[in-house]
Structure formats: C-alpha cells, structure tokens
Amino acid sequence: MNDKTALLARRERLLGKNMSTFYLDPVHLVKAEGVWLWDADGKRYLDCYNNVPHVGHCHPRVVEAICKQASMLNTHTRYLHEGILDYVEKLTATFHESLDTAILTCTGSEANDIALRMAQAVTGKTGVIATDRTYHGNTAAVSQLSTRMPPVGGYGGHVRHVPAPDGYRPLGGEPGEAFTNAWAQAIEEAIASLQASPHGFSALIIDPFFANEGFPELPDGFLKKAADLVRKAGGLLICDEVQPGFGRTGTHMWGHQRAGIVPDVVTLGKPMGNGHPIGGVVASSDTLNAFRKAFRYFNTFGGNPVSCAAASAVLDVLTDELLMENARVVGEYARDGLSRLAEKHDLIGNVRGSGLFFGAELVLDQKTREPATNLATTVINEMRQRGVLMGKLGIHQNATKIRPPMPFSQDNADLMLQTLDDVLAGL
C-alpha cells in the first residue's frame, strides 16, 4: 500500500465514506505560495482553480495580520472591538450606498442561510426562486435550493427553480432580447406560482455571474428585467458574490455591479479571508434590523478579531497590488489564447468569462453543440497530471473552470494554455 492509498484509507476511516476529492488521482498537498502548490513528492502545480487564496496562497501581509492579531486578542462580538467595525466600514465602502451594514459569519453557507431569513423577515413570506443548476451552500435551508443533491424527505414546496441561463443554447432560441425576455418570463411565472401557494414570494437568489451554471455570456441588461419583476412583487434580490466578488471579474469589484443591478442583500464567503474562514452578509440597515428583530442570531466565531484582520488585509492587498486590474488584463490575454486554441481544436465550442474567471465549453460537435462531459473530465485530469490544476462545471458539467488566485500572470497563462493545447492535441 503506497502512502497515498494509506492516506485515503485513513481519511475514509476517520472522516467517513464518500468524502469527495478532486481528480481521479487525488493530490496530496503540503505547501503553497502565490499561484503555486507543491505535493508531498515535491512536484509543483500551477493553481488555476482556487479562489479561496484570493490574493495568493500564504500572502505575507495576510499571514502577518493573522499572526499579529492572534498574538494580541481573539474573542467574539459580544465584547466590544474596533476590528469588526473598521472592516465593515472598509467593506461597505465598496458597495452602493444603500448597502451599508453587515453581519459577519464563518462561511458562505451561513451567509446565504441568513440572507434567506432576512427575506422572510422583510416580506413575511418564505417562497424562494433559484436556478435549476445552482449551489449556495450546505445548510438545511440552502440545500433546498440545489437540484444536484435532492434533500432527504424531498423539497419543502417553497422553492421554484427556473432554467439556468445558457448563452450558448439560449432560452427563447436567440441570444439577445428574446433570451432576456424568455428568462424574465420564467421568473415571472415562478413568482406567480409562489404567490398562489401558501408560501408566498420572498426572494430571488442568484450568483450574478452564474458561476456554477457555467458563467454564460449574457446580453447587456440581462438581469435588470428580472430584478424589476422581483421588486414589483415585493420580494428581495439576493446576490451570492462568493465566486465573482472581490474584483474577480476584472471590470468591477462585485459581480452585480458588472451586471448593472443593485441587490437588496449580498452574500460573501470563500475569498474574503484568503483561506481564513470568514463570510458575510451585506444589506441595508432597514433589512438587517428587520432580521435582528425577527430572529435571535449570534455567531461565536463570526466577525472575531483575527478573521477581521485577515479580511481587512485582503482588501488592502487587492488595492495596493492593483489585483482587479491584473485580473482584467491577464483575463483578456488568457481568453484570447483560449480563442486561438478553439481555432485548432474542434472540441472547444465556446470561450467565455471575465477577468480571472474564464473557460471553454467542450463539445463533441460544434454544429449540434453536444456536450462533451466525459471528455471534460479527462481534460482536467490530464491537466492535473501535467502540473496544472483546474476544474469543470456548468449545466452539462463540460465547461473548464479556470479561476486562479488574483496574482496570476501572463506567463502563468502561457503555461496553462500550452499545457491545455498539448492535452487537447492528445485527445
């Protein structure tokens, strides 16, 4: 039994069966720096996947902030401390003026759970709309939103799923206004269905970049009509920014800003503390205070001084190292490279994305656009064997997911593109 086999057996014994790992041959990581990872055998990998170390693995300024605060004080928010206040002021300054308060959590799942309860507190209703290929976390409440793993006992009847937007195969048959109107009509029908039920309508929850749905190319103003319908019906618009937030798209700090809408509630997670567990919910003071009145909520670790120090350092590094602009420039360069690969390889049907969240949809036939789901699995595993880590996602699980840490460079992109070229040529 080799070391990895023994490690997997120990993992199963101690952590339980069916605990997922990336890749057919899981990677045993022991060290990381910037955009690089090293395994137990000393092999180096280019990280094109992880948005958790948002400003780079083990960024020295974030590590220093964590260590400095941990050596001084760490406790919870029932004691007074300036750290959480300074951070929330800094964070909310990046949003529309209406989004001026926050609750800090440990995870994005918790944040989305709170967001749903905020909508309940404001509207007095419980019905929620989500897409049919979404993912918003692990709590009992948000697991009701996902169709990939139906909850035990079935759905509670208060959720309506609308088709995930697909710019490559658009609802309505056309990529422009017809697509926009068809999706808005699906939202309108879901609202009407909830209003006719005992649940009523409380919220539409979306990732404004539709990351898990495959980050489709969408017409300008695609979300505005849907947002107007939600407001007209008295519901709240919740934007899950765990994946597109913190400058990831290169053009805007937040995915909803890129989409041209202002949500009522914004949820945050993974990249917020560069690997230190912190999440959050940003909302107007009226919305947050309605939640505080309706629910008794306290989170022992949410907003603790060490987490706030880490998160504050992330915002400082984003600004000081011009990482959003880096995402824009390098992202455009990398997508141009993918487009050139598409001219060589018939497997690439569509290239899309923004900033440092981009990829290609792999198809068996460019005319029929038949998804190459199994080949996508082969591609990401072959890339892993060659020292480049990426993932796959989307409606058909056939879009490559390239979402590296924000210091990712053009040289890094060249290595990724050359390796992908080699892998596709081998297929």
N, C-alpha and C positions, 0 to 999 in steps of 0.2 A: 504494500500500500504506500503510494508516494505521499509527500507532505500535503498536497492539495486535496487528495482523496481523503486523507485523515482529517483535514480541516473541515471539509464538507460534512463528513460523518459526525464530527464533534458538534458542528453547527446544528445539524438536524437533531441530535440528541438533546442539546441544551436549549435550542430556540424553537424547535418544532419542525414538522414536515411542511413542505410546500412554501417555504420562505424563499422568495424569488432572488435570483442573481442575474446580473447582466451577462449575456453571451453564453454560447454553448460550452466554452472553456472559460470559467469564471476567472477574473483577475484578482490576485492576492496583492493588494497594495500596501506599501509600508512607508512611503514618503511622497511629498508633493511640494512643488514650488512654482508659482506663476501659472503657466499653462501646461506644466509637465507633471507627470506622475511616474513613480518607479514601483515595480513589483518586487516580490521577495527574492527574485533571482537577479535583480539589478537591471532588468530591462526597462527602458524608458518609453513612455507613451505620451503622445500629444493629445491633450484633453480637448476634444471638440464637442463635448456633451454637457458638462456640469455647469449649471447656473448657480449652484449653491456657493462656491467660492467666487462670488461675483467679480471682485476686483483682483482676483488671482489667488491661487492656493497659498495659504500661510503668509498673506501680505504683512510685512513687518510692522506697518502702522496699526493694523487691526490687532495683531498679536500683542504689541506693546500696550495698546489701550485696554485689552482684556487683562493682561498681567498687572498693570498699574492699578486698575480698579479692584481687581480680585485681592490684591495685597492690602487694600485700604478698607473696603466695606462691600458686602453683598447681602442684601436683605430684600424684603418685599415692600409693596406700595402702601401698606398701612402705616408705615413710618414715612416721614417727610424726607424727600431727597430732591436736589435740583436736577439730577441727571435725566430723569424721565421728562421733566418739564422743558429742559434745554433741547432735548432730542425732538420732542413733539413739535416745538416751535420751529425747529430747523426743517423737520419733515413736512409739516403742513404748509410751509412757505413755498413748496414746490407744486402745490395744488391750486385749483381755482379757489377764490376767496371764500366760497360757500362751504368748502371742506376744511373746517378749522379746528376740529377736535379729533382725538384718537383714543382708542383702547389698545393696549399692547398685550400680546399673547405669547405663547411659545411656538405655535405652528400656524400654518395657513389653514389647516383643517379647523382649528379652533376659531380662527378669524371668520371663516365662512359660516360656521355654526352661529356665531354671534350676529353676523350680518343678516341671516335669515330671521333671527329673533328680533332684530331691530325692525325689520319689515313687518313682523307680526305686531310689535308694539305700536308702530305708527298707524297701521291700517286696521288692526283688529281682525285681520284675515290670516289664513295660513297657506293658501294656494300659491305654488311656485312654478315658474316656467324655466326650463333649461334645454339645451340641445341634446339630441339623442346620442351624441358621442363625446360628452363632456366628462370632466373629472374635477371635483372640487374638494377632495379630501376623504378622511377616514371615519369621521364621527357618524353616529347613527343617523343624524339629521341629514348630513350632506351625502351619505351613501345612498339615500333615496333618489338623488339626482342622477346617478350613474346607471347606465344600461349594461355596462360590460360585466358587472358582477351583481346580479339582482339580489336584494336583501332577503335574508331568511324570513319566511312568512309573507313575502311579496311586498308590493308597493302600498303605501298608505292611502292612495287615491287623491292626494293633494298636489301631485306633481303632473305637469303636462310637458311632454317632450316634443320639441319642434325639430325638423331636419337640420343637421349640422350644415352650415354654409359650405358649398363646394364650388369655388370659382372655375374649376376645370370641367365640371359637369353641372352647370348651374341650374338651380330650381327655376322653372319658367322657360328653360330652353335657351335663353340668351344671356350673355354675360353682363349687360348693363342695367337699364331701368327695369326691364322685365324681371330680372333676377332680384333686384331690390324690392320690387312690389310683391313678388311671389313670397319672399321670406317674411316681409311685413304682414302679408295676409295670413301666413301660418301663425305668427304671433297674435294677430287679432282673433283668429279662431280659437287659439288656446286660452286667451283671456276670456272670451265669451263662454267657453266650456267651464272654466273655473267659476265664473260669476253665476253660472246656472247650477253650481254644485253647492253643498253645504260649506265648502272650504272658503269660497270667495277667492279673490286675487290679491296677493300681497307683493310679489316681486318677480322680476326677470333677472336671473343671474347668468352672466356670461363672462368669459375671458374676451376682452375686446379685440384681441389678436387671434382668437380661436386657435390657440396653440395645439391643444390635444386633438382638435379636429383636423389638423394638418396645415395650420396657418395659411388659409387660402387667400389668393388675390381677390380683393373685393372692390366693387365700384365706389367712387368717391361718394361720401354721404350715406353709405350703406346702412349704418346703424341709426341714423337720425330719425327716420320714419318710425322704426320700431320703438325708439326711445320716446317719441311723441305719443305713440299709442299707449305705452306703459303709463306715462304721466296722466294722460286723458282719463285712463281707467282708475286713477287713484293709487297706482302701485309704485313701488320703488325700483330703481335701476341699480343693481349691484354689479360692479366690475371687479373681477378677480384679476389682480395685477401680479400674481405670484411669478408668472413667466415673462410677460412683456415689460414689467416695470423696471424702475431704476436705470433708465436710459438704454435698455437692451435693444430697442428698435432703431437706435441711432438718430432718429429725427426728433423724438420727444422723450421727455422724462417718463411719461406714462402712456400705456397703450391706448387709453381712452382719449387722450389728447391727440394722438395720431389719428384716431377715428373721428375726431371732431365732435365729441359729445362730452357732457358733464354729468357724471353719475351722482346718485344720492349717497351711495356707500361704496367705498373702495376697500378691498382686502389685500393684504400683503403677507409674504412668507419667505420661502427659501433664501433668496439672495440678500435679505435685509441685514443679516449679521455676518455675512461671509462664511457661514458654516456654524456660527454660534446660534443656538436655537432661539429665534425671536420672530414673531409675526405681529400683525396689527390690523386694525380696522379704522379707517378714516371716514368721518362723516360730518355733517353739520351739527352744531351744538343742540339744535332742536331734536334732531334724530337720535343723537347719543343720549340726551337727557330723557327722552321718551323710553328708551331701552332701560336706562338706570331706574326709572320709576316702575317699569313693568316687571323687571327681573332683578333678583338679588344675584349679583355677579362679582366674584373675586377670583383672581388667578395668582396663586402663591409665587410663581416664578415669572409671570408676565410683567415686563417692564422693570425687572430688577436692575440695579446699577451696573452690573457687569455687561448684561445684554445691551443696555442702552449705550454704554461706552463703545461696544463693538459696532453697533448700528450707526452711531454718530461718526465713528472713524470711517465707515464705508462711504457715507455721504461726502466726507471731506476728501477722501481719495478720488471718488468719482469726479469731483470738481477740480481738484488740484492737478490730476493727471489727465484731464480732458478725455475721459474714457467714453463718454457718449459720442463725442466727435470721432474718436478712434473707431467706435462701433459703426458709425455711418460710413467712414472712408474704407475701412477694411471689409465691411459687409458688401459694399458695392463692388469692390475688387474681387471678392470671392464669388459673388453671384455672376459676375462677368465670366469668371473662369469656369463656373458650372455650365453656363450657357455655351461656352466653346466646347465643353465635353459633350453637351447634348447634340452638337453637330457631328460628333464622331460616333456616338453610341445610341442606337435606337431604343435602348432600354429607358433612356431619360425622356419622359413625356412632357415634363413641365418643371421649370425652375422658378422658385418664388421665395419670398421672405423679406425681411427688413433688418438693417443693422446686423448684429451678430446673432440673429435667429433666422436661419435660411435652410434651404434644402432642395431636393429634387424628388418629384414623384416618379416612381419606376413603374413602367407598364410593359406588358407583353406585346402590345401592338399599338403604335401611335395613332392609328386611324380609329380603332374601336375604343382606345383608352382603357383596355382591360388591365386591371391592377395586377402588378407582379409582386404579390405579397410574400410568397416564399422566397423569391429571388432577393427581395429587400432584406430578409433575414440572413440570407447567405452573404450579401454585401457587407452588412455591419459586422458579421463575424469574421469575414476575410480582412476587413479593415483592422479589426482588433488584433488579428494575428500579425499584421504588418506594423503594429505600434500606433494606430490611430483609433481613438475611441469616439464613437458616435452612436446614435440610436435611430429608431424609426417610430413613426406614429401616423395618425391620420385616420380618416373614416375607414379606409381599407388596409391600414397598417402597412402602407407601401411607400410612404414619404420618408426620406432620410431626414433625421433630426440633427442639425448641426447648430449647436448653441454653446460655444466655448466661453471661458472666462473673458471678461472685457478687455484685458491687455493683449488679446490675440492679435498677431501682426500679419502683415502681408507675406512675410517669409513663412510663418506658420500656415497661412492659407495655401501657399505654393506647395508645401509638403503634403497637406491634406489632399489637394487637387491631383497631384502627381500620383499619390497612392490610390486614390479613387479611380483614376484613369487606368492604372495597372490592374486593379481588381475587376473593373468593367470589361477590360480587354480580355481578361482570363475567362470571363463568362461567355 
